[in-house]
Amino acid sequence: MFTSRAEYRLLLRQDNADLRLSGIGYEAGLLPERNFKMFQAKKKAIEQEILRLETTRIGQRRLFKC
């Protein structure tokens, strides 16, 4: 693999495909509204957890940095 393309391997993983493609699939009419609402709830839960980790500290260190 060329080094110039290696950076994209992390962006194209299957574990974050729903975060990358659900909005596009819904707009194109390929993703049912029910599934899109479940995706939005999952995305909101992830964002809330990231915010919690960014604001929670143990001593001088934030949990997000650990």
N, C-alpha and C positions, 0 to 999 in steps of 0.2 A: 504494500500500500504506500502510496506517495505521502510524504510528510505533510504536504499542503492539504490533503484530504483527511488526515488523521483526526483533525479537530472536529470533523462532522460526525465521527463515530459516536461520540457522546450525545449528540443532539438527536440521532436517529434510533435510539434504543426503543425496544418495544414497551418498556415499563413506563414511559412517559408519552406514548403515542396518543392516548386519550386526551391529554392536556394540549397536545399540539394540533390534533386533527378534529376534535369533536365540534368546535365552532364552525369550522369549514364544512364539515359533513352536514351539520344542521342547516346552514345557510344554503347548501346545495340541495337540500331536501332528502338527503340520504339517511339522516339520523332522526328517528321519531322523537317527538316532543318529550315523551315520557323519559326516554334515555338521556336526552339533553338536560332535563331537569335534575336527574340523578347525577349527571356529570357536574352541573353547576353546584349542587350541594357538596360533592366531593371536593371541588376546587375551593369552595368557601371554607370547608373544614381544614384543608391544607394551609390556606392563607392565615386562618386564625391560629393554627398551631405554630406556624413560623413566627407570627407576631408574639405569641406567648413565649416562645423560646428566645426571641430577641430582647424581651423585656424582663425575663426572669434571670436573676443573678445568684450565684453561689460565691460569696465573698466579693472579690473584684471582677470575677469572670462571668460573662454571660453564657447561658446554656447553649446558645446558638453557635458560639465559637468553639465549644468543647468537642 
